[in-house]
Amino acid sequence: MRIFRFHVACLLALAAFTATAAELPAAKSSPSIGAAAATPPPSAAPAAELSITDAVVLGVVEGITEFLPISSTGHLIVATRLLGLEATTPLLGSDGQPLWHKKPSPKNPAGVPLTLKLAADTYTVVIQAGAIAAVALLYWTPLVSMLHGLLGRDPVGLRLFRNVLIAFVPAAGIGFLAHDWIDRHLFSVGAVIVAQVAGAILMFAAEAWRRRQPAAPHAADTQLGELSPGKAAAIGALQCVAMWPGTSRSMMTIVGGYFVGLAPRRSAEFSFLLGFVTLSAASVYKGYRSGGAMIAVFGWSHVLLGAIVAAITAALCVRFLVHWLTRHGLGIFAWYRLVVAAVLGVVFYL
């Protein structure tokens, strides 16, 4: 309970800190933003300033929420809005001309101007590298086992790799095809509120279902490599639902683990390993598509700072989640989601 109170205090402090930061004057929407050249060299000054406060807040939000079943994307959407990082006005260079994410071309005459929102959206995905590093550190043994399995040295590791890969493929395919549509239509506070409520209802139902099931012998000792391909695919299918911001990838995969018969601890561990692969792919893909724009706007230093902060807080939260689920289940997180939805509704719509 002491650990839980600590994390609740962190979340409340973060909310107050973020709201305070949102009230501070910022240069992000200033007409002077964009003093960099149209195609800034690596050593050029950033086109806009991401303050240390912004970098730390976003890193803490990412680290706390990435593996807890409360939605990191939903919290980051709200945080970037409160911090004033949603400006869609094209950034201008010192010559008064727009900076481009994608320059006009015959195929796309309008081009894609470089904006603060585009850079911030990329930032919140790329700093997931910190959460990835936390999983790599804490779950080094199964990750090495999977590597040995690929090299033909560990049959259990090979089966675990097979299950993680099967669970990863559905989200990878749909995410690749629907990425742009999701960015355009679902990255909003309203979408997050709906997802928070729906996720809470699903968690209550899943927890009630799990408690009604007869305790299977040695269920807690079930190895993740023992999952059948069909069960791994079912978890992967549920992960696809988490592409709706505010749903939570962690929540959907843990609930999926419940439904295929895994104990809460094993469900969380499979969620972490699947998240390692999924988040790595998402960070690389987003970095490839928009990383250059993000660096042109913010520079390198605060991107690294956000990732480091995310790594530290994610490591703490991974340990906390395994401990909590083993003893108490998902219920407290479902109630938290309902509170968040209510607060967001009042703040942004009333």
N, C-alpha and C positions, 0 to 999 in steps of 0.2 A: 504494500500500500504506500510505503514511503516513496518508492520509485515512481509509482503512478502520480502521487501528489507533486513530485518534482517535475514530471513532464507536463502535467496540467498547468503548473505555475509557469513553465516555459512558454506554453501556448498563450496563456493570458498575457504574460509580459510581452510576448511577440506582437500580439494584437494591439496592445497599447502603444508599443514602440513604433509599429508600422503606422498607426493612425496619427501619432505625433509627427512622424517624419513626413507624412502626407501634407501636413499643414505648413511645413517649412517652405520658404521661397526656394524655387529651384530654377536652374538655367535650362531645363529640358525643353520647355516650350518657348524659350526666348528666341526672338528673331535672329540673335547673334549665333545661335547654334549652327555649326557647319562651317567652321573656319578652315577645314581641311580642303586639299585639292580634290578635283573630281575623281581622280584615281590615286588615292594617297599611297605613297610608298610605305613599307613596313615601319619605318622610323618616324613617320609623320604623326603629329599630335592627333588624338581622337577627335572625331567630329562633334561629339557631345560628351558630357561628363557623367559617368556613373559613380556616384559618391561611394565612399567606404561604407557609409551607413546603408545605402541601397544594396551593395554587394553582400554585406553581412546579413541583412534581413532576408534577402532572397536565398542565401545559402542556408540559413537556419530553417526557413520555411521548407525548402527542398529536403533537407536532411531529416527533419522531424516527420514530415508527412509522406515521404516516398514509400516507406515500408509499413507504416501504420495504415489500417484500412479506412482512411478518411479522405483520400484523394490529394496527391501532391499538385496535380495540374489545376484542380479547382482552387486550392489555396493560393497557388502562384498567380492565377488570373486575378484574384481579388487583391493580392499584394501588389502586383504591378499597377493595378488601377489606383490603389491608395497612394502609391509612391509617385504617381504622375508619369508613368512610363508607357502610356497608351497613345501618345500623340501620333497622328497619321499625316501631319504636314510634311511634305518632302524637305529633307535637309538640304541646305544650300552651301556651296563652296564659297571661298573668299571672293570669287568673281561674280557671285550672285546667281550662278547657274546650279540646277539641281544635281545632287549626287545620286548615282544610279546603283541600284542593286543589280538590275539587268537593263542594259542600255537598249533604246529603241532599235528595232530590227525590222526587216520586211515581214517577218512572221508575227512580230509583236510590236506594231508601230508605236503604241503608247509607252512601252517599256515598263519597268517596275522601279519607281523612285525609292531611294533609301530613306526610311523613316525610323523614328525612335521605337515605335511599336514592333516593327519587323526585327530590329536588333534585340529588343527585350524578349520577344517570344523565342528567339533563337538562344538567347542567354539562359533562359529557364530550362531549356532542354539540355544544353551543353554542360551545365554545371551538375547534371546527373552523373557525370564522371566521378564526382566525389562519392555519391551513393554506391556506384559500381565498385569503387576502390574499397569501400567499407565491407561489402559482401566478399570481395576477393580476399580480404584480410581475415575475416571471421570464418569463412567457409572454404579455406584453402584446401583442406583435405579432400572433400568431394570433387572440387574442381580439378585437382591433380589426378584423382582417380579417373575422372572422365577423360583426361588427356592420356593417361596410361591405357585406358580402354581403347581409344582411337589407335594407339600404337600396338594393340594386340596383347597387352600385358595384364589387363584387368577386366575380366568378363563382367563383373558387377558394375564397374565404371562405364563400360560400353553400354550396358542396358540403361544406366542412368542418363547417359548422353543421348541415347535414342529417345527416351521419354521427354527430356527437356526439348530436344529438337522437334519432336512431334507436336508438343504443346506450343512451341514458338511459331511454327509455320503459318497457322491460320491468321494470327494477328499481323505477321509480317506481310502476308499477301494483301489483306484488306487495308492495312495501314499504307502500303505503297500505292494502292489504287485510289484510296479515299482521302489521302493526306491533305490535299489542297481544299477539298470540299469541307472537311472537318475544320480546318483553319478559318475558312470564311464564315461558316454558319454556326459552329458550336462553341467557339471561344467567347463566351459571354457570361455575365453573372447570372442571368436568368437560367441558362442551361445548367450551370453549376447547382443552383438551388433545386431544380427538378431532379437532378442526378443524386444529390445528397439525400433527399427524401426517399426516392425509390431505392437507393442503396440501403438505407436504414431499414426499410420494410423487408427487403431481401435478407438482411443479416438477422433480424428477429426471427424470420421464418426458418432460416438455415440453422440457427442455434436451437430453436424448438425442435426441429426435425432431428438434429444430432442427438439431443438428450433423450428422445424417444427410442432411439435405436438400441437394441441389446448390445452390451459391451462384447466386442469380438475378442477372443483370446489373443494376447500379445499384439493387439492393434497398435499400441504405442511403439512397439519395436519393429513395425513393418518398415522394411527398407524401401527407399524411393525407387531403386532399381527393380523392385518386384512388381511395380505397377504394370498393368497390361497396356499395350499401345492404345487400346480403345479408351481406357480411363485417362491416359495422358492427353489424348485428343479432346476428351470432354472438358478437361481443365483449360486446354488451349482455346476451345470454342468460347468458353465463358470469358476468357481474357479479352476477346474481341469486343465485348460489350464495354470494356473500360476505355475504349477510344472516345466515348462520350465524356467530355471533361466534367469532373466532379464525381464520377462513378468510383474510381479507384481500382487500379490494376491489382494491387495487393488484396483488396477485398474480394474481387471476383475470383482470383486464383485460390485464396484460402477457402472460400465457400465451395468452389469446385472440388477442392481436396476433401472437404466434409462429405460432399455428395458421392464421391467415389470410394469412401470408406477409410480415409486417412484420419489419424488422430490429429487434434489441433496443432501439436508441435510439428508433426511431419508435414501437415498442410502448409504451415508457415515456412518451413525449410525448403519445400519444393517451390513455394512462391518466391523465395529469395533467389534460388538458383535460376529459375525461369526469368526473374527480373534482371539478373546479371546479363543474360543473353539479350533480352528484349531491350533493356535500357542502353546496352552497348550499341546495338544496331540503330536505335533511334538517335542516339547522340552522334554517331558517325554520319548517319544520313542527313540529319539536320545541319551538322557542322559542314558537311560537303556542300549542301545547297545554299546555306546562308552564313556560314562561319566567317567568310571574308567580310561580309557586310557588318557583322557583329563587331569584329575587331576594328574595322574602320570607324565605327561609331564609338565604341567603348575603350579600345586598346586591350592589351593583354593582362595587365596587372590585376584588375578587379575581376576578370573572368577566373583567374587562378585563385584569387581570394575566395570567391563564392564557392568554388569546387572544394577547397580545403575545409571551409566551414561546413559544407554539406557532408563531407566525409566524416568529420568528427561527430556531428549530431546524428547522422544515420547509423553509425556504429553503436551509439548509445541506445537508439530506438529499436534496432534489431534485437539486441539482448532483452530489452524491456518487453517487446512484443511476444517473444517466445515464452518468457516467464509468465506474462499475464494470460496468454491464451491457454496455457497448460492448466492454470488454476481457475480461471474465471470465464473464458470464452469471449465472444464478440459483443455481448450486450452493451457494455459501456461505450463502445465505439459507435454503435447505432444511435444511442441517446445523444452522443456528441454531435453526430451528423445532423440530427433534428434541430439541436440548438443552433448550430452553424447556419442551417437553412433559414431558421426564424430570424436570426440576427441580420443576415444578409438581406432578407426580405424587407425588414424594417429600415435598415440603413440606406439601401439603394432604391427602394420602391415606395416607401412611405415617408 
